[in-house]
């Protein structure tokens, strides 16, 4: 009897949790996400995507990638819990993905925006 009551309570909590996540499209917002939204509002236009040539986009994306790699590799062993290192890691990954898209000739505005956004986040924590 006690086990079934516990099971029904847990099941009820799971349903309530699922409903609250459904209200925000299934993405729970953390404090860090809320702070990040101030740095990079949704729907923000990519500055790199507005450059005139694919080559200029590639150069700019590679510069962001190189800078984030440098910061990540230089500081990650000493300050592994620092927010700058966490954002440098994300910038390194997202800028690498964006650079890969550009190398194949595809201008993926979402990936470029993610790269720029994570780079901005990284620089805010210097």
C-alpha positions in Angstrom: 0.0 0.0 0.0 2.7 2.4 1.0 4.7 1.6 -2.2 1.8 2.3 -4.4 1.2 5.6 -2.7 4.8 6.6 -3.2 4.6 5.5 -6.8 1.5 7.5 -7.5 3.1 10.6 -5.9 6.2 10.2 -8.0 4.0 9.7 -11.1 2.0 12.8 -10.3 5.2 14.8 -9.9 6.5 13.6 -13.2 3.2 14.6 -15.0 3.3 18.0 -13.4 7.0 18.4 -14.4 6.2 17.3 -18.0 3.3 19.8 -18.2 5.4 22.7 -16.9 8.2 21.8 -19.4 5.6 21.6 -22.2 4.6 25.1 -21.5 8.0 26.4 -22.3 8.6 24.0 -25.3 10.3 21.4 -23.1 13.3 23.5 -22.3 13.7 24.2 -18.6 15.4 27.6 -18.0 18.3 27.7 -15.6 19.6 30.9 -14.0 22.6 30.8 -16.4 20.3 30.6 -19.4 18.4 33.6 -18.1 21.6 35.6 -17.8 22.7 34.4 -21.2 19.5 35.7 -22.8 20.5 39.2 -21.8 23.8 38.7 -23.7 22.3 37.2 -26.8 18.6 37.8 -27.4 16.7 35.2 -29.5 16.5 36.1 -33.1 19.6 38.3 -33.0 21.0 38.8 -36.5 24.5 37.4 -37.0 27.1 40.1 -37.7 29.3 37.6 -39.5 26.4 36.6 -41.8 26.1 40.2 -43.0 29.6 40.3 -44.3 29.8 40.6 -48.1 31.8 37.5 -49.0 32.1 33.9 -47.9 35.9 34.4 -47.5 35.3 37.3 -45.1 32.9 35.2 -43.1 35.4 32.4 -42.9 38.2 34.7 -41.7 36.0 36.2 -39.0 34.7 32.9 -37.8 38.2 31.4 -37.7 39.4 34.4 -35.6 36.7 33.8 -33.0 37.5 30.1 -33.0 41.2 30.6 -32.6 40.7 33.1 -29.8 38.3 30.8 -27.9 40.7 27.8 -28.3 43.6 29.9 -27.1 41.7 31.0 -23.9 40.4 27.5 -23.3 43.8 25.8 -23.7 45.7 28.5 -21.7 43.4 28.7 -18.7 41.4 25.4 -18.5 43.8 23.6 -16.3 44.1 26.4 -13.7 40.6 27.8 -13.8 38.5 24.9 -14.9 35.4 26.1 -13.0 35.6 29.7 -14.2 32.7 30.8 -16.3 35.0 32.2 -18.9 36.4 28.7 -19.5 32.9 27.2 -19.8 32.0 29.8 -22.4 35.3 29.5 -24.1 34.6 25.7 -24.5 31.2 26.4 -26.0 32.5 29.2 -28.3 35.3 26.8 -29.4 32.7 24.1 -30.3 30.1 26.4 -31.9 32.6 28.4 -33.8 34.2 25.2 -35.1 30.9 24.0 -36.3 30.1 27.3 -38.0 33.6 27.3 -39.6 32.8 23.8 -40.9 29.6 24.9 -42.5 31.3 27.8 -44.1 34.1 25.6 -45.4 31.5 23.5 -47.2 30.0 26.7 -48.7 26.9 26.8 -46.5 26.1 30.0 -44.5 24.2 28.7 -41.5 23.0 31.8 -39.7 21.9 29.9 -36.6 25.4 28.4 -36.2 27.1 31.8 -36.8 24.8 33.4 -34.2 25.6 30.7 -31.7 29.3 31.2 -32.3 29.1 35.0 -31.9 26.9 34.7 -28.8 29.1 32.2 -27.0 32.2 34.3 -27.8 30.5 37.4 -26.4 29.6 35.4 -23.2 33.2 34.3 -22.9 34.5 37.9 -23.2 32.0 39.1 -20.6 33.6 36.9 -18.0 37.2 38.0 -18.5 
